Amino acid sequence: MYLINWDPSAKRIEASFGGCITNGEAEVFLEEFREQLSACQGQEFCMVLDYATTKRLDNNVLTAFANAREAGWEAGAKKVVFVARDESEAVALTDSRLQQVIDGREEYVPYRWAA
C-alpha cells in the first residue's frame, strides 16, 4: 500500500509505502506518481520516497523507485530523499549513488533519523 501527497506550501511530493509492495503495485504507483508530478511541473520541489515501514519488496520494486527518481528529475526535482528501512540499507544506497549524494541531489536516511 502507498500514499502520494503533494504539499504545495512545502513544495514537496511525498510517496509513503507500507506493508508488502508487489511488482504490480509498484507499476501502478509509478504511473500514478508520474501523473502527480504534473502538478509540480515548472516549480522547484523536493521528492521524498519513504519505504521505511515496508515488510517486503518484490524484486522489481527498487527499479520502480529508481524510475520514480528519474521521473522526478525530469519534472524538475531539486532533491530526492529516500527513507530506508535501516542504517545499513541507507549506507548501501548512499554508496551506490555517492556522486549524486555528494552533489546534494540525493539523500538516503534510515527511518530512525527521518523523524
MOPAC internal coordinates of N, CA, C and O (Angstrom, degrees):
PM7 1SCF
backbone

  N    0.0000 0     0.00 0     0.00 0    0    0    0
  C    1.4409 1     0.00 0     0.00 0    1    0    0
  C    1.5212 1   108.36 1     0.00 0    2    1    0
  O    1.2310 1   121.14 1   -28.61 1    3    2    1
  N    1.3269 1   115.42 1   151.39 1    3    2    1
  C    1.4595 1   119.72 1  -178.95 1    5    3    2
  C    1.5256 1   109.70 1  -151.29 1    6    5    3
  O    1.2310 1   121.83 1   -15.84 1    7    6    5
  N    1.3183 1   114.10 1   164.16 1    7    6    5
  C    1.4569 1   122.33 1   177.70 1    9    7    6
  C    1.5199 1   107.22 1  -139.09 1   10    9    7
  O    1.2310 1   120.88 1   -48.54 1   11   10    9
  N    1.3283 1   115.92 1   131.46 1   11   10    9
  C    1.4650 1   121.49 1   176.62 1   13   11   10
  C    1.5200 1   107.75 1  -112.99 1   14   13   11
  O    1.2310 1   120.62 1   -48.79 1   15   14   13
  N    1.3274 1   116.43 1   131.21 1   15   14   13
  C    1.4603 1   120.53 1  -177.62 1   17   15   14
  C    1.5238 1   110.01 1  -137.53 1   18   17   15
  O    1.2310 1   120.34 1   -48.30 1   19   18   17
  N    1.3239 1   116.96 1   131.70 1   19   18   17
  C    1.4641 1   123.32 1   173.68 1   21   19   18
  C    1.5128 1   107.23 1  -104.22 1   22   21   19
  O    1.2310 1   120.17 1   -59.13 1   23   22   21
  N    1.3149 1   117.28 1   120.87 1   23   22   21
  C    1.4586 1   123.21 1   178.07 1   25   23   22
  C    1.5289 1   107.48 1  -108.26 1   26   25   23
  O    1.2310 1   120.06 1   -82.03 1   27   26   25
  N    1.3450 1   117.49 1    97.97 1   27   26   25
  C    1.4616 1   119.61 1  -175.75 1   29   27   26
  C    1.5303 1   113.65 1   -65.86 1   30   29   27
  O    1.2310 1   120.03 1   150.11 1   31   30   29
  N    1.3280 1   117.54 1   -29.89 1   31   30   29
  C    1.4698 1   118.82 1  -179.09 1   33   31   30
  C    1.5309 1   111.22 1   -70.73 1   34   33   31
  O    1.2310 1   120.25 1   145.74 1   35   34   33
  N    1.3291 1   117.13 1   -34.26 1   35   34   33
  C    1.4646 1   120.80 1   177.83 1   37   35   34
  C    1.5278 1   111.50 1   -93.12 1   38   37   35
  O    1.2310 1   120.59 1   173.26 1   39   38   37
  N    1.3278 1   116.48 1    -6.74 1   39   38   37
  C    1.4701 1   122.64 1  -175.57 1   41   39   38
  C    1.5314 1   109.93 1    51.20 1   42   41   39
  O    1.2310 1   122.39 1  -123.81 1   43   42   41
  N    1.3526 1   113.04 1    56.19 1   43   42   41
  C    1.4592 1   119.64 1  -176.50 1   45   43   42
  C    1.5240 1   109.21 1  -141.13 1   46   45   43
  O    1.2310 1   121.40 1   -45.75 1   47   46   45
  N    1.3181 1   114.92 1   134.25 1   47   46   45
  C    1.4552 1   121.15 1   171.95 1   49   47   46
  C    1.5210 1   107.03 1  -108.90 1   50   49   47
  O    1.2310 1   121.14 1   -51.35 1   51   50   49
  N    1.3189 1   115.42 1   128.65 1   51   50   49
  C    1.4584 1   120.68 1  -176.78 1   53   51   50
  C    1.5216 1   109.57 1  -121.17 1   54   53   51
  O    1.2310 1   121.30 1   -41.70 1   55   54   53
  N    1.3019 1   115.12 1   138.30 1   55   54   53
  C    1.4538 1   121.99 1   171.73 1   57   55   54
  C    1.5238 1   106.64 1  -123.43 1   58   57   55
  O    1.2310 1   120.60 1   -60.72 1   59   58   57
  N    1.3194 1   116.46 1   119.28 1   59   58   57
  C    1.4618 1   121.81 1  -178.38 1   61   59   58
  C    1.5217 1   108.77 1  -115.64 1   62   61   59
  O    1.2310 1   120.86 1   -44.16 1   63   62   61
  N    1.3107 1   115.95 1   135.84 1   63   62   61
  C    1.4540 1   122.54 1  -176.80 1   65   63   62
  C    1.5176 1   110.65 1  -121.59 1   66   65   63
  O    1.2310 1   121.03 1   -28.42 1   67   66   65
  N    1.3242 1   115.63 1   151.58 1   67   66   65
  C    1.4564 1   121.63 1   175.34 1   69   67   66
  C    1.5070 1   110.07 1  -151.66 1   70   69   67
  O    1.2310 1   120.58 1   -14.91 1   71   70   69
  N    1.3161 1   116.49 1   165.09 1   71   70   69
  C    1.4595 1   120.93 1   179.12 1   73   71   70
  C    1.5139 1   112.06 1    73.72 1   74   73   71
  O    1.2310 1   120.95 1    35.55 1   75   74   73
  N    1.3216 1   115.79 1  -144.45 1   75   74   73
  C    1.4689 1   122.66 1   178.80 1   77   75   74
  C    1.5230 1   108.00 1  -105.95 1   78   77   75
  O    1.2310 1   120.57 1   -53.66 1   79   78   77
  N    1.3144 1   116.51 1   126.34 1   79   78   77
  C    1.4630 1   121.32 1  -179.14 1   81   79   78
  C    1.5290 1   107.92 1  -102.56 1   82   81   79
  O    1.2310 1   121.10 1   -61.49 1   83   82   81
  N    1.3206 1   115.49 1   118.51 1   83   82   81
  C    1.4628 1   121.01 1   179.52 1   85   83   82
  C    1.5218 1   109.91 1   -90.62 1   86   85   83
  O    1.2310 1   121.01 1   -14.61 1   87   86   85
  N    1.3167 1   115.68 1   165.39 1   87   86   85
  C    1.4638 1   120.62 1   176.68 1   89   87   86
  C    1.5289 1   110.68 1   -59.96 1   90   89   87
  O    1.2310 1   120.08 1   138.21 1   91   90   89
  N    1.3283 1   117.45 1   -41.79 1   91   90   89
  C    1.4627 1   121.01 1   178.93 1   93   91   90
  C    1.5156 1   112.30 1   -62.25 1   94   93   91
  O    1.2310 1   120.71 1   136.70 1   95   94   93
  N    1.3179 1   116.25 1   -43.30 1   95   94   93
  C    1.4641 1   120.07 1   178.77 1   97   95   94
  C    1.5239 1   110.53 1   -65.46 1   98   97   95
  O    1.2310 1   120.28 1   143.28 1   99   98   97
  N    1.3249 1   117.06 1   -36.72 1   99   98   97
  C    1.4661 1   120.85 1   178.53 1  101   99   98
  C    1.5276 1   110.77 1   -63.95 1  102  101   99
  O    1.2310 1   120.22 1   142.12 1  103  102  101
  N    1.3256 1   117.19 1   -37.88 1  103  102  101
  C    1.4650 1   120.73 1   177.88 1  105  103  102
  C    1.5273 1   111.13 1   -65.27 1  106  105  103
  O    1.2310 1   120.54 1   136.28 1  107  106  105
  N    1.3230 1   116.58 1   -43.72 1  107  106  105
  C    1.4675 1   120.68 1   178.53 1  109  107  106
  C    1.5247 1   109.77 1   -64.72 1  110  109  107
  O    1.2310 1   120.36 1   136.90 1  111  110  109
  N    1.3441 1   116.92 1   -43.10 1  111  110  109
  C    1.4612 1   120.83 1   176.99 1  113  111  110
  C    1.5219 1   110.61 1   -55.62 1  114  113  111
  O    1.2310 1   120.54 1   131.02 1  115  114  113
  N    1.3266 1   116.58 1   -48.98 1  115  114  113
  C    1.4529 1   120.53 1  -176.07 1  117  115  114
  C    1.5283 1   111.25 1   -60.03 1  118  117  115
  O    1.2310 1   120.47 1   139.31 1  119  118  117
  N    1.3066 1   116.71 1   -40.69 1  119  118  117
  C    1.4678 1   120.90 1   177.55 1  121  119  118
  C    1.5322 1   110.94 1   -63.84 1  122  121  119
  O    1.2310 1   120.27 1   132.70 1  123  122  121
  N    1.3233 1   117.08 1   -47.30 1  123  122  121
  C    1.4692 1   121.09 1   179.37 1  125  123  122
  C    1.5270 1   111.11 1   -66.12 1  126  125  123
  O    1.2310 1   120.45 1   142.25 1  127  126  125
  N    1.3208 1   116.75 1   -37.75 1  127  126  125
  C    1.4589 1   121.03 1   180.00 1  129  127  126
  C    1.5240 1   110.64 1   -63.54 1  130  129  127
  O    1.2310 1   120.66 1   136.55 1  131  130  129
  N    1.3183 1   116.34 1   -43.45 1  131  130  129
  C    1.4688 1   119.95 1   177.60 1  133  131  130
  C    1.5270 1   110.82 1   -61.56 1  134  133  131
  O    1.2310 1   119.81 1   140.52 1  135  134  133
  N    1.3200 1   117.96 1   -39.48 1  135  134  133
  C    1.4690 1   121.20 1   176.57 1  137  135  134
  C    1.5283 1   110.55 1   -62.76 1  138  137  135
  O    1.2310 1   120.54 1   136.62 1  139  138  137
  N    1.3344 1   116.57 1   -43.38 1  139  138  137
  C    1.4681 1   120.98 1  -179.63 1  141  139  138
  C    1.5264 1   111.38 1   -65.41 1  142  141  139
  O    1.2310 1   120.27 1   147.15 1  143  142  141
  N    1.3172 1   117.09 1   -32.85 1  143  142  141
  C    1.4639 1   120.53 1   179.00 1  145  143  142
  C    1.5205 1   112.37 1   -61.12 1  146  145  143
  O    1.2310 1   120.15 1   156.37 1  147  146  145
  N    1.3157 1   117.31 1   -23.63 1  147  146  145
  C    1.4610 1   119.50 1   178.89 1  149  147  146
  C    1.5275 1   111.01 1   -62.07 1  150  149  147
  O    1.2310 1   119.81 1   153.25 1  151  150  149
  N    1.3307 1   117.97 1   -26.75 1  151  150  149
  C    1.4659 1   121.46 1   176.54 1  153  151  150
  C    1.5225 1   111.61 1   -69.90 1  154  153  151
  O    1.2310 1   120.81 1   160.61 1  155  154  153
  N    1.3233 1   116.06 1   -19.39 1  155  154  153
  C    1.4663 1   121.37 1  -176.62 1  157  155  154
  C    1.5159 1   112.44 1   -95.60 1  158  157  155
  O    1.2310 1   119.83 1   166.90 1  159  158  157
  N    1.3116 1   117.94 1   -13.10 1  159  158  157
  C    1.4686 1   121.82 1  -174.61 1  161  159  158
  C    1.5228 1   111.07 1   -52.52 1  162  161  159
  O    1.2310 1   121.15 1   -43.59 1  163  162  161
  N    1.3182 1   115.41 1   136.41 1  163  162  161
  C    1.4536 1   121.20 1   177.27 1  165  163  162
  C    1.5209 1   114.63 1    80.61 1  166  165  163
  O    1.2310 1   119.84 1  -175.79 1  167  166  165
  N    1.3230 1   117.92 1     4.21 1  167  166  165
  C    1.4560 1   122.02 1   179.96 1  169  167  166
  C    1.5285 1   109.32 1  -121.32 1  170  169  167
  O    1.2310 1   120.78 1   -25.81 1  171  170  169
  N    1.3146 1   116.11 1   154.19 1  171  170  169
  C    1.4545 1   119.69 1   168.72 1  173  171  170
  C    1.5198 1   106.53 1   -81.12 1  174  173  171
  O    1.2310 1   120.29 1   -48.03 1  175  174  173
  N    1.3156 1   117.05 1   131.97 1  175  174  173
  C    1.4601 1   120.03 1  -179.78 1  177  175  174
  C    1.5146 1   109.82 1  -151.44 1  178  177  175
  O    1.2310 1   121.61 1   -14.08 1  179  178  177
  N    1.3165 1   114.53 1   165.92 1  179  178  177
  C    1.4565 1   123.36 1   177.25 1  181  179  178
  C    1.5292 1   107.87 1  -114.24 1  182  181  179
  O    1.2310 1   120.52 1   -32.17 1  183  182  181
  N    1.3096 1   116.61 1   147.83 1  183  182  181
  C    1.4644 1   122.95 1   176.06 1  185  183  182
  C    1.5178 1   109.25 1  -113.28 1  186  185  183
  O    1.2310 1   120.78 1   -41.74 1  187  186  185
  N    1.3201 1   116.12 1   138.26 1  187  186  185
  C    1.4607 1   121.32 1   173.81 1  189  187  186
  C    1.5202 1   107.65 1  -126.22 1  190  189  187
  O    1.2310 1   120.57 1   -57.25 1  191  190  189
  N    1.3281 1   116.51 1   122.75 1  191  190  189
  C    1.4600 1   122.60 1   174.17 1  193  191  190
  C    1.5264 1   107.11 1  -113.57 1  194  193  191
  O    1.2310 1   120.97 1   -72.08 1  195  194  193
  N    1.3178 1   115.74 1   107.92 1  195  194  193
  C    1.4623 1   122.21 1  -174.11 1  197  195  194
  C    1.5278 1   109.44 1  -110.88 1  198  197  195
  O    1.2310 1   121.10 1   -72.69 1  199  198  197
  N    1.3162 1   115.50 1   107.31 1  199  198  197
  C    1.4613 1   119.41 1   177.17 1  201  199  198
  C    1.5303 1   111.01 1  -120.18 1  202  201  199
  O    1.2310 1   121.05 1  -155.07 1  203  202  201
  N    1.3247 1   115.60 1    24.93 1  203  202  201
  C    1.4628 1   121.80 1  -174.38 1  205  203  202
  C    1.5223 1   113.55 1   -63.81 1  206  205  203
  O    1.2310 1   119.72 1   152.47 1  207  206  205
  N    1.3094 1   118.13 1   -27.53 1  207  206  205
  C    1.4635 1   119.59 1  -176.43 1  209  207  206
  C    1.5267 1   112.86 1   -99.94 1  210  209  207
  O    1.2310 1   120.08 1  -170.22 1  211  210  209
  N    1.3271 1   117.45 1     9.78 1  211  210  209
  C    1.4605 1   119.18 1   176.86 1  213  211  210
  C    1.5253 1   109.99 1   -71.32 1  214  213  211
  O    1.2310 1   121.59 1   -34.66 1  215  214  213
  N    1.3067 1   114.56 1   145.34 1  215  214  213
  C    1.4665 1   120.29 1   178.27 1  217  215  214
  C    1.5209 1   111.09 1   -90.65 1  218  217  215
  O    1.2310 1   121.24 1   146.12 1  219  218  217
  N    1.3529 1   115.24 1   -33.88 1  219  218  217
  C    1.4546 1   119.83 1  -178.08 1  221  219  218
  C    1.5196 1   109.31 1  -154.19 1  222  221  219
  O    1.2310 1   121.07 1   -36.63 1  223  222  221
  N    1.3409 1   115.56 1   143.37 1  223  222  221
  C    1.4579 1   121.99 1   175.39 1  225  223  222
  C    1.5215 1   107.92 1  -121.36 1  226  225  223
  O    1.2310 1   120.34 1   -53.10 1  227  226  225
  N    1.3249 1   116.96 1   126.90 1  227  226  225
  C    1.4590 1   119.69 1   174.12 1  229  227  226
  C    1.5283 1   109.47 1   -64.81 1  230  229  227
  O    1.2310 1   120.58 1   -12.58 1  231  230  229
  N    1.3182 1   116.50 1   167.42 1  231  230  229
  C    1.4585 1   121.73 1  -169.95 1  233  231  230
  C    1.5243 1   115.53 1   -61.59 1  234  233  231
  O    1.2310 1   118.53 1   151.60 1  235  234  233
  N    1.3128 1   120.40 1   -28.40 1  235  234  233
  C    1.4722 1   121.09 1  -177.96 1  237  235  234
  C    1.5274 1   113.99 1   -99.37 1  238  237  235
  O    1.2310 1   119.99 1  -175.76 1  239  238  237
  N    1.3062 1   117.63 1     4.24 1  239  238  237
  C    1.4647 1   120.51 1  -176.44 1  241  239  238
  C    1.5304 1   111.41 1   -67.16 1  242  241  239
  O    1.2310 1   119.77 1   137.10 1  243  242  241
  N    1.3192 1   118.04 1   -42.90 1  243  242  241
  C    1.4659 1   119.58 1   179.25 1  245  243  242
  C    1.5209 1   111.20 1   -64.11 1  246  245  243
  O    1.2310 1   120.35 1   149.07 1  247  246  245
  N    1.3319 1   116.93 1   -30.93 1  247  246  245
  C    1.4629 1   120.40 1   174.79 1  249  247  246
  C    1.5254 1   109.71 1   -65.65 1  250  249  247
  O    1.2310 1   120.22 1   138.94 1  251  250  249
  N    1.3265 1   117.19 1   -41.06 1  251  250  249
  C    1.4658 1   120.67 1   176.96 1  253  251  250
  C    1.5223 1   110.42 1   -62.58 1  254  253  251
  O    1.2310 1   119.89 1   140.78 1  255  254  253
  N    1.3352 1   117.81 1   -39.22 1  255  254  253
  C    1.4587 1   120.98 1   176.92 1  257  255  254
  C    1.5249 1   110.54 1   -63.37 1  258  257  255
  O    1.2310 1   120.19 1   138.34 1  259  258  257
  N    1.3199 1   117.23 1   -41.66 1  259  258  257
  C    1.4684 1   120.97 1   177.74 1  261  259  258
  C    1.5268 1   110.02 1   -63.49 1  262  261  259
  O    1.2310 1   120.09 1   139.93 1  263  262  261
  N    1.3189 1   117.44 1   -40.07 1  263  262  261
  C    1.4663 1   121.01 1   177.12 1  265  263  262
  C    1.5284 1   111.17 1   -65.20 1  266  265  263
  O    1.2310 1   120.41 1   143.60 1  267  266  265
  N    1.3316 1   116.83 1   -36.40 1  267  266  265
  C    1.4748 1   120.44 1   176.34 1  269  267  266
  C    1.5224 1   109.90 1   -65.36 1  270  269  267
  O    1.2310 1   120.59 1   139.34 1  271  270  269
  N    1.3299 1   116.49 1   -40.66 1  271  270  269
  C    1.4689 1   120.73 1   177.24 1  273  271  270
  C    1.5262 1   110.05 1   -59.59 1  274  273  271
  O    1.2310 1   120.22 1   133.57 1  275  274  273
  N    1.3241 1   117.18 1   -46.43 1  275  274  273
  C    1.4626 1   121.22 1  -179.84 1  277  275  274
  C    1.5319 1   111.19 1   -65.05 1  278  277  275
  O    1.2310 1   120.12 1   141.47 1  279  278  277
  N    1.3185 1   117.37 1   -38.53 1  279  278  277
  C    1.4727 1   120.58 1   176.81 1  281  279  278
  C    1.5211 1   110.07 1   -63.78 1  282  281  279
  O    1.2310 1   120.37 1   143.60 1  283  282  281
  N    1.3244 1   116.90 1   -36.40 1  283  282  281
  C    1.4620 1   121.21 1   176.45 1  285  283  282
  C    1.5155 1   111.96 1   -63.58 1  286  285  283
  O    1.2310 1   120.81 1   135.54 1  287  286  285
  N    1.3381 1   116.06 1   -44.46 1  287  286  285
  C    1.4713 1   119.26 1   177.53 1  289  287  286
  C    1.5239 1   109.78 1   -58.99 1  290  289  287
  O    1.2310 1   120.59 1   135.04 1  291  290  289
  N    1.3279 1   116.47 1   -44.96 1  291  290  289
  C    1.4626 1   120.80 1  -179.14 1  293  291  290
  C    1.5344 1   111.57 1   -62.22 1  294  293  291
  O    1.2310 1   120.51 1   147.90 1  295  294  293
  N    1.3299 1   116.64 1   -32.10 1  295  294  293
  C    1.4634 1   120.89 1  -179.68 1  297  295  294
  C    1.5259 1   112.60 1   -83.93 1  298  297  295
  O    1.2310 1   119.92 1   171.87 1  299  298  297
  N    1.3429 1   117.75 1    -8.13 1  299  298  297
  C    1.4559 1   120.91 1   175.89 1  301  299  298
  C    1.5134 1   116.37 1   110.42 1  302  301  299
  O    1.2310 1   119.67 1  -164.89 1  303  302  301
  N    1.3277 1   118.24 1    15.11 1  303  302  301
  C    1.4678 1   120.12 1   178.77 1  305  303  302
  C    1.5205 1   110.59 1   -59.75 1  306  305  303
  O    1.2310 1   120.77 1   -43.15 1  307  306  305
  N    1.3135 1   116.13 1   136.85 1  307  306  305
  C    1.4640 1   121.63 1   176.41 1  309  307  306
  C    1.5243 1   111.52 1   -87.76 1  310  309  307
  O    1.2310 1   120.57 1   150.72 1  311  310  309
  N    1.3373 1   116.51 1   -29.28 1  311  310  309
  C    1.4552 1   120.76 1  -178.60 1  313  311  310
  C    1.5217 1   108.90 1  -153.11 1  314  313  311
  O    1.2310 1   121.34 1   -33.81 1  315  314  313
  N    1.3232 1   115.03 1   146.19 1  315  314  313
  C    1.4589 1   121.89 1   175.73 1  317  315  314
  C    1.5216 1   107.49 1  -122.65 1  318  317  315
  O    1.2310 1   120.90 1   -53.02 1  319  318  317
  N    1.3243 1   115.89 1   126.98 1  319  318  317
  C    1.4614 1   121.91 1   179.14 1  321  319  318
  C    1.5274 1   108.06 1  -115.17 1  322  321  319
  O    1.2310 1   120.76 1   -53.63 1  323  322  321
  N    1.3180 1   116.15 1   126.37 1  323  322  321
  C    1.4615 1   122.12 1   174.16 1  325  323  322
  C    1.5205 1   107.73 1  -105.49 1  326  325  323
  O    1.2310 1   120.46 1   -50.40 1  327  326  325
  N    1.3187 1   116.73 1   129.60 1  327  326  325
  C    1.4594 1   121.26 1   173.93 1  329  327  326
  C    1.5252 1   106.27 1  -101.44 1  330  329  327
  O    1.2310 1   121.26 1   -73.02 1  331  330  329
  N    1.3306 1   115.20 1   106.98 1  331  330  329
  C    1.4627 1   122.50 1  -175.74 1  333  331  330
  C    1.5257 1   110.55 1   -86.83 1  334  333  331
  O    1.2310 1   121.36 1   -10.90 1  335  334  333
  N    1.3232 1   115.00 1   169.10 1  335  334  333
  C    1.4621 1   120.40 1  -176.42 1  337  335  334
  C    1.5203 1   113.19 1   -72.32 1  338  337  335
  O    1.2310 1   120.30 1   146.66 1  339  338  337
  N    1.3185 1   117.03 1   -33.34 1  339  338  337
  C    1.4657 1   118.99 1  -179.86 1  341  339  338
  C    1.5291 1   109.69 1  -153.57 1  342  341  339
  O    1.2310 1   121.47 1    -4.90 1  343  342  341
  N    1.3100 1   114.80 1   175.10 1  343  342  341
  C    1.4571 1   120.45 1  -175.10 1  345  343  342
  C    1.5311 1   112.59 1   -64.82 1  346  345  343
  O    1.2310 1   120.10 1   140.09 1  347  346  345
  N    1.3192 1   117.41 1   -39.91 1  347  346  345
  C    1.4675 1   119.25 1  -178.70 1  349  347  346
  C    1.5311 1   111.19 1   -64.99 1  350  349  347
  O    1.2310 1   120.05 1   142.71 1  351  350  349
  N    1.3218 1   117.51 1   -37.29 1  351  350  349
  C    1.4593 1   120.27 1   176.96 1  353  351  350
  C    1.5267 1   110.79 1   -67.37 1  354  353  351
  O    1.2310 1   120.08 1   139.40 1  355  354  353
  N    1.3241 1   117.46 1   -40.60 1  355  354  353
  C    1.4658 1   121.29 1   178.36 1  357  355  354
  C    1.5300 1   110.76 1   -63.19 1  358  357  355
  O    1.2310 1   120.28 1   140.19 1  359  358  357
  N    1.3154 1   117.06 1   -39.81 1  359  358  357
  C    1.4650 1   121.24 1   178.67 1  361  359  358
  C    1.5256 1   110.38 1   -65.87 1  362  361  359
  O    1.2310 1   120.23 1   135.68 1  363  362  361
  N    1.3324 1   117.17 1   -44.32 1  363  362  361
  C    1.4634 1   120.74 1   179.93 1  365  363  362
  C    1.5256 1   110.99 1   -62.77 1  366  365  363
  O    1.2310 1   120.21 1   137.91 1  367  366  365
  N    1.3198 1   117.21 1   -42.09 1  367  366  365
  C    1.4649 1   120.54 1   178.46 1  369  367  366
  C    1.5268 1   111.01 1   -66.94 1  370  369  367
  O    1.2310 1   120.40 1   139.70 1  371  370  369
  N    1.3208 1   116.84 1   -40.30 1  371  370  369
  C    1.4667 1   120.61 1   176.95 1  373  371  370
  C    1.5242 1   110.16 1   -60.12 1  374  373  371
  O    1.2310 1   120.64 1   134.04 1  375  374  373
  N    1.3294 1   116.38 1   -45.96 1  375  374  373
  C    1.4603 1   120.36 1   179.46 1  377  375  374
  C    1.5225 1   111.85 1   -60.57 1  378  377  375
  O    1.2310 1   120.49 1   142.19 1  379  378  377
  N    1.3336 1   116.67 1   -37.81 1  379  378  377
  C    1.4639 1   119.51 1  -177.32 1  381  379  378
  C    1.5253 1   113.12 1   -74.59 1  382  381  379
  O    1.2310 1   120.25 1   160.58 1  383  382  381
  N    1.3311 1   117.12 1   -19.42 1  383  382  381
  C    1.4672 1   121.78 1  -178.78 1  385  383  382
  C    1.5281 1   110.26 1  -126.96 1  386  385  383
  O    1.2310 1   120.61 1  -142.69 1  387  386  385
  N    1.3095 1   116.45 1    37.31 1  387  386  385
  C    1.4642 1   122.47 1  -170.79 1  389  387  386
  C    1.5280 1   113.33 1   -56.74 1  390  389  387
  O    1.2310 1   119.38 1   136.54 1  391  390  389
  N    1.3161 1   118.79 1   -43.46 1  391  390  389
  C    1.4639 1   119.85 1  -177.99 1  393  391  390
  C    1.5222 1   111.57 1   -62.08 1  394  393  391
  O    1.2310 1   120.12 1   138.77 1  395  394  393
  N    1.3274 1   117.37 1   -41.23 1  395  394  393
  C    1.4625 1   120.80 1   179.55 1  397  395  394
  C    1.5350 1   110.83 1   -67.74 1  398  397  395
  O    1.2310 1   120.77 1   145.85 1  399  398  397
  N    1.3315 1   116.13 1   -34.15 1  399  398  397
  C    1.4720 1   120.16 1   176.86 1  401  399  398
  C    1.5276 1   109.80 1   -68.14 1  402  401  399
  O    1.2310 1   120.35 1   134.98 1  403  402  401
  N    1.3298 1   116.94 1   -45.02 1  403  402  401
  C    1.4669 1   121.31 1   178.79 1  405  403  402
  C    1.5281 1   110.31 1   -60.37 1  406  405  403
  O    1.2310 1   120.74 1   139.98 1  407  406  405
  N    1.3328 1   116.19 1   -40.02 1  407  406  405
  C    1.4678 1   120.97 1   179.64 1  409  407  406
  C    1.5313 1   112.52 1   -71.11 1  410  409  407
  O    1.2310 1   119.78 1   170.82 1  411  410  409
  N    1.3449 1   118.03 1    -9.18 1  411  410  409
  C    1.4629 1   121.63 1   179.56 1  413  411  410
  C    1.5203 1   113.93 1    81.86 1  414  413  411
  O    1.2310 1   120.35 1  -169.13 1  415  414  413
  N    1.3143 1   116.94 1    10.87 1  415  414  413
  C    1.4724 1   120.65 1  -178.77 1  417  415  414
  C    1.5176 1   112.64 1   -87.05 1  418  417  415
  O    1.2310 1   120.59 1   156.06 1  419  418  417
  N    1.3387 1   116.47 1   -23.94 1  419  418  417
  C    1.4562 1   121.21 1  -178.79 1  421  419  418
  C    1.5180 1   110.04 1  -134.92 1  422  421  419
  O    1.2310 1   122.07 1   -27.02 1  423  422  421
  N    1.3309 1   113.64 1   152.98 1  423  422  421
  C    1.4612 1   120.53 1   176.90 1  425  423  422
  C    1.5230 1   107.59 1  -145.96 1  426  425  423
  O    1.2310 1   121.02 1   -41.33 1  427  426  425
  N    1.3242 1   115.65 1   138.67 1  427  426  425
  C    1.4637 1   121.96 1   178.64 1  429  427  426
  C    1.5148 1   107.40 1  -123.42 1  430  429  427
  O    1.2310 1   120.40 1   -62.99 1  431  430  429
  N    1.3138 1   116.84 1   117.01 1  431  430  429
  C    1.4576 1   121.10 1  -176.77 1  433  431  430
  C    1.5270 1   109.99 1  -124.84 1  434  433  431
  O    1.2310 1   120.59 1   -37.08 1  435  434  433
  N    1.3238 1   116.49 1   142.92 1  435  434  433
  C    1.4602 1   118.26 1   174.76 1  437  435  434
  C    1.5256 1   109.93 1   -75.60 1  438  437  435
  O    1.2310 1   121.14 1   -24.53 1  439  438  437
  N    1.2911 1   115.42 1   155.47 1  439  438  437
  C    1.4677 1   122.40 1  -176.48 1  441  439  438
  C    1.5231 1   112.59 1   -51.68 1  442  441  439
  O    1.2310 1   120.35 1   136.14 1  443  442  441
  N    1.3121 1   116.93 1   -43.86 1  443  442  441
  C    1.4731 1   119.45 1  -175.55 1  445  443  442
  C    1.5268 1   112.17 1   -66.16 1  446  445  443
  O    1.2310 1   119.44 1   159.00 1  447  446  445
  N    1.3360 1   118.67 1   -21.00 1  447  446  445
  C    1.4647 1   121.79 1   177.50 1  449  447  446
  C    1.5105 1   112.37 1   -88.89 1  450  449  447
  O    1.2310 1   120.10 1   161.49 1  451  450  449
  N    1.3159 1   117.41 1   -18.51 1  451  450  449
  C    1.4688 1   121.51 1  -172.48 1  453  451  450
  C    1.5201 1   112.92 1   -76.27 1  454  453  451
  O    1.2310 1   119.97 1   156.51 1  455  454  453
  N    1.2828 1   117.67 1   -23.49 1  455  454  453
  C    1.4733 1   120.84 1  -174.59 1  457  455  454
  C    1.5110 1   112.83 1   -71.90 1  458  457  455
  O    1.2310 1   120.10 1   180.00 1  459  458  457

